[in-house]
Amino acid sequence: MSNRYAIILAAGQGTRMKSKLPKVLHQVCGKPMISHVLEQVQSAGFEESTVVIGHQGEEVKETLGDRCQFVWQHEQLGTGHAVKQAAPHLADRSGTTLVISADTPMISAETMKALSDYHEDRGAKVTVLTARVDDATGLGRIIRDPESGDVLRIVEHKDATLKERGISEINTATYCFDNEALFAALEKVTNENAQNEYYLPDVLEILKNEGERVAAFETHDGAEAMGVNDRLALSQAEQVMRKRINEHWMKQGVTFIAPDQTYVSADAELHPDTILHPGTVIRGKSIVHEGSEIGPNSEIEDSTIGSYSTIKQSVVTKSTVGRDVNIGPFAHVRPESTIHDEAKLGNFVEVKKSTIGKGSKANHLSYLGDANIGENVNVGCGSITVNYDGKEKHLTTIEDGAFIGCNANLVAPVTIGKGAFVAAGSTITDDVPDDSLALARARQTNKTGYMNKNDKK
């Protein structure tokens, strides 16, 4: 196998998106389109990736970081001109170069590798990735040599005859080139056309006229031909990729009760015997371990869920949930929280930047913010950690085996000792020693007959 390089075209303005965000940064299944393309390129084994940037290029650079090298196309003068900007990095090298657009997130690493292998096996100077689609309106048709199967020409829709328009095989605008032949031919491309631009497909015609082989490799997944130029195409790509992701995990042993109503990001990881109910949304780099049950109507974002845990009608964000944990319905676990094994968070419990120890329970209507809660703690209905003094947040510590009665206010910073008992309705402002009972409420006073007298008035 020869050296392999990739050039990713990401300099266009994408005006049809009608967005302030660069087109290639619009997300499909939770990840920018260009990130999909770059990750698949790198998974396919291309040793060096060059991204051509232009419009809002700094935002693209910030998104991709140091995962690739960048070249600028300061003037958008066509795709041929864009590829030529990579010449300082690649022009003098031998090998195979993949040229792909950053707005084609559906092309898989497997297809990229198969295209490159086919290109090298055929000894071609350029190989076009093609696909067959149901509706080829507006797309370039591939005209093959009936004997060799190589490309005779690519005919644009507006120039095609009626017979040629009946061809369903189209150009995906993804190519493999002999690297040296690519940059030599680019020097011969002119801008003598209506747009005064330098077109990359002109390289194919130049090489063919020089007697070189121009091959075609067909992907069997027509969806890979999908380019995203507007919001409609973006939604279609989202739908296709979501189906691809869900089917992948179902084949790995995950149950989707209603796949069309379940969203799993491209970076999520699901383990066998997980069950996902309708309305479940799993975002970012979340991990759900075996046997857990998520949903209905739950959202997990950048979080890890341990084995055999249950999360119903709840939200977990940037947190870690242990094994055999029960969350919900209608609970909210906010960032930087850790819920240890066998804990329970019930109806309308909110946890923020807190640790909930093994076997501890907060079953109803509680707020636990900036808290360190030990093992086997009971937090009664309506109890809260009062963590904010108007300027700063403070820590509440509840040690193992403590019992917090209903409607208790724990005013941080405060520590409740091991085995301590806080009486219902108490507002605790001082530390409670181990195994102690804390009562902090006014003495009850009953005024007999008061309401009868008040009614007479």
N, C-alpha and C positions, 0 to 999 in steps of 0.2 A: 504494500500500500504506500502511495506517495504521500508527501506532506500535504496537509489539508488546512485551508484557511477559509474564513467566512467574512463577507462584507454585508453588513446589515444597513439598509437604507432607512434613515429616520430624519431626514432634513426637511420634509415637506410641511406646508402650513396646515393642511387638513381643513380647509375653509368650510367644507360641507358638514363638518361636525358642529359648526356654529358654537364654538366653545373657547374660553380663555385658556383652557388646559390643552397642551400639545396633544394632537390626535393619538400618538403612540403611547401616551400615558393614561389614556382611558382604560378602565379595567374590564377584564373578562374573568368572571369567577374569582373576583377578589385580587387580581394581579394585573399590573399594567401589561398591555399587549406586547410591548417591546421586551419585557421581562420573560414572558412566555417564549418568545422567539429566541432570545439569547440563551435561556436555560436549555431549550431543546437543541440548539446548535452545539452547546458545550457537551450535552449528554451524548450527542452523536459522534463525538471524538474530534471535532475540529480544534486544532491546537492553538489557533490564534484568531480572535474575533475583533474586527474593526467596525465600529459604528460610525456612520456618516451623519453628522448632526448639522442643523442650520437654524431653522425657526425655533426659538425658545430652547436652544441647545443646552444651555446651562441647567435647565430643569431636568432634561434627559440625563445629563452627566451626573447630577445629584442623585437621581433615582438608581442608576446602575453602579455608581461608585467605581471601585477599582476592578470590576469583573471583566473589563475589556479595555481596548484603547479607542480613542476618538480622533476623528479628523473632521474638519469643518468644511461645509459647502456654503460659503457666505452668500453666493448668488445662486438661486434655484434655476439652473440652466439645463435641466433634464437629467434623466437617470444615468445616461452615459457620462455626463459631466460629474455626477455624484460619485460614481465608481472610480473615476479617474483621480479623485482626491486621495484615494488610498495608495496611489502609486509610490509615494516616498517610503511606505512600509513594505510594499509587496512586489513592486514591478520587477525587481531583479531576482526573484525567487522562482524555483521550479516547484510544481505541484498542482493540486486541484483547488480551485476557489469556488465556494458557494456564494452566490449573490441572491439575497432574499430581502423582501420588504418587511419592515417592522410592524406593518399593519396586517400580517397574515399569521395570527396566533394559533391557527388550527393545524399547521403542518407539524407533524411529530418528528421526534429524533429518529425513529425507525425509518420513516420515509426519507429523511435527509441522508441517512447512511446508505440506504438502498439506492438512492439516486446517485450518490458519489461512487458506490461500487460499480453500478451499471456503466456509468460514464467512463471509468477507468478500464473496465473489462472490454468495452466497445472500442477503446482507443480513440474516442471522439475528442475534438477540440472544444465542443460545447454540447451540453445535453440539457434539453428543456424538460422541466417537470410539467406534465400534463394531467388533466383529469377529465372525466366525462360527467356532464351535468345535464339536468333535465331541460333547463332553459339557458341557452347560450347567448341570448340577445345582448349585444353590445360587447361581446368578448371575441378575442382573436382565435380563429380556428386553425387547427394543426392539419396541414396537408402532408401526408406521408408518402414516401416511395413505396408502391405496392410490393416490391420485391425485397428491399433491404429493411423496410420499416423506419428508415431515417427520415428526417424532416426535409421535404422539398421546399416548403415555404410556410410562413404564418400569415394568414389573411385576416385583416381587421374586418369586423362585422360590416362596416359601411362600404367596404370595397368587395365584399364577397358576392359571388353569384348565388342564385336561388339554390342551386345544388350544394354549393359550399356552405350555405347557411344551415343546411340540414345536417351538417357534421356536428356531433355532440362533444368531440374531444377539443378541449380548449387549452390555451397557454395560461399557466398560473403565474407567469412573470417571476418564477424562481428558476435559477440556472446553475449548472456546474460548468466551469470553464477550465481549460488548461491555462494556468495562471500567466505564463509568458505570452501565450497567444492572445489572451484577453487584453493585456496592456499594450501589446503591439498594435492590435486592431483598433483600440480606442484612439490611437494617434491618427487614424484614418477616418474617424467618424466626423462628419460635418454637421453644421446646423442649418443646412439649406432646406428648410421646411417652413410650414405656415407659422409654427410657434417659435422659430429661431432657437430651437433647443437641440441638445445632443442626446440622441436616444440610444439606450443600451441595445435594444433589438437590432439596430443597424449592424452591430458586431457580428450577428449571426449571418447576415447577408454578405458581409465582407469575407468572413471565413469560408463560407460556401463558395463564393466566387474564386477563392484561392485554392479550391479543390479539397478543402478540409471536410471532415465528417461532422455533420450536425445531427445528433441523435435526440431521441425523445424517450422519456421514461414516464409511464402512466401510474399514478397512484390510484389504488382501487377504492379510496375513500373520497368521494366527490366533495365532501365538506372541507377537505384540506385546501381546496381552491378558493375558499372564501376570503376575500379581502374586505377590510372594514374601512369604509369611507364616510359613513354617516351613522346617525343614531339607530336607524332601522337595521342596518347591517350589524351594528354593535349588539343589538338585542338578539338578533339571529345567532350570532357567534356565541353569545352567552347561553342561549338555549341548547345549542349543539354541544358545547363543551360541558355544560352541566349534565346533560344526558350521558356523555362519555365518561365523566367522573363517577356518576352514580352507578353506571353499569360496571365500571371497574371494581368498585367496592362491593357490589353485590356478588361478583365472581370471587371475591376474597372472603365471603362468608358473612357479610353485613346484611341485615334485613332492613329494607326500605318499605314501610307500610304503604306509602304513596309517593313514589319517586318524583312525580311531576310537582309535588308540593314540598319538596325537601331540597335544601340548598347546602352544598358542601364545597368549600373553597378548594382551589387547585393545590394548596399547600397542606391541607389537613391530612391526618393519618387516622384511619379507623381499623380496629382490630376485630377478629371474628366474633360472632354471636352478639355484636352490638345491634340494638334495635333503634331505628330512627322513625319517629311518628310524624304525621303531617304537620307542616308549619315549623319544622326544625330548621335552624340556620346555623351552620358551623363555619365560622370565619377564620381567616388567618392560618397560623401554624398551630392549629389545635390538634390534640391527640385524645382520642377516646379509646380506652382500653376495653378488653374483652368483657362481654356480658352486660355492659351498661345499657341503660334504656333512657333515651333522650326524647323529650316531648311528651305530648304535642305542644306546639307553639312555644318552643324554647330556643334561646340563642346562646351559643358558645363562641367566644372570641379569644384567640391566642391563649388558650387555657388547656390544661391537662386534666382529664377526668379518669380516675382510677377504675379498676375492674368492679363490675357488679354494682355500680352506683346508679341512682335514679334521679333524673332532673325533669320536673314537670312544670310547664308554664312559667319558666324562670329564665333569668339571665345570669351568665357567668362570664366575666371579662378579665382577661390577663391575670388569672389566678390558677391555683392548683387545688384539685379536689381528690381526696384519697379514695380508698376502697370501701365499698358497702356504705356509701354516704347517701342520704336521702335529702334532696333539696326540692322545695316547692310544696304546693303550687304557689306561684306569685312571689317567689323570693328573688332577691337581687344581690349577687356577689360581685362587688366592685373590685377594681384592680388592687394587686399586691396582697391578696388574701390567700390563706392556706387553710383548707378545711380537711382535717385529718380523718383517718378511718373511722367508720361507724358513727360519725356525727350526723346530726339532723338539724336542718333549717326549714322551718315550716312556713305557714301562711304569712305573707307580707313581712318577712324578716329581711332586713338589709344589713349587709356586712361590708365594711370598707377598711382596707389596709389592716386586716386583723388575722390572728391565728386562732382557730377553733380546734381544741384538743380532741383526742380520740374519745368517742362515746359521749361527747357533750351535746346538749340539746338547747335549741331556742325555737320553740314550736309556734309562737304566735307574735306578730305585731311588735317586733323588737328592732332597735337600731344598735348595731355593734360596730363602732368606728374607732380606729386606733386602739385596738384592744388585743391583749394577749391572754387568751382563755385556756386554761389547763384541761386535763382529762376529767370526764364524767361530771361536768358542771351542768347544772340546770339553770337556764335563764328564763324566768317567768314571763308571762304575757305582758306586753307593754313596757318592759324594762329597757332602759337605754344607757349607753355610756355617753356622758356629756363631755365630749372631747374638745370643744372649741370655746375659748374664752373671749373671742372677739378679735384676737390678734394671732394667737398661736394654737396649734393642736397639741394635745397632751395624751399620754398613755394611761389606759386602765389595765390593771393586771388582776385576773381572777384565777386563783390557784386551784389545784386539783380538788374535786369533790365538793366545791362550794355550791350553795343553793341561793339563787337570787329570786326573791319573791316578786309577785306581780307589781307592775307600775313602780319599780324602783328606779331612781336616778342615781347613777354612779358618777360623781363629778370629778373628772380627772384633773391632775394626776392622783390616782388612788389605787390601793392594793387591797384586795379581799383575800384573806389568808385561806389556807387549806382547811376544808371541812367547815368553813364559816357559813352562817345563815344570815341573810339580809331579809328582814321582815318586809312584807308587802307594803307598798306606799311610802317607803323610806327614801329620803334624799341623803346619800352618803357623801360626806366631804372629807372624812378622815379615814386612814387605814383601819381595816378590821383585822384583829389578830386571828391566828388559827383557832378553829373550833369555837368561835365566839358567835353570839347572837347580837346583831346590830339592829337597833330600832331608832329611827330618826324621823318622827312625825309628831304632830301636836296631839296632846291628850284629848280624847273625845269628850265633848260636853253635850248632854241631852237636856233640852229645855221642854219639860212636859207641858202639853197643852198649848204650846206657842202658836201653832198653826190655827187652832180654833179661835184664839183671840185675834189673830191676824185676819182671819176670814171675816169676823164681825166688823172690823175696821173697814 
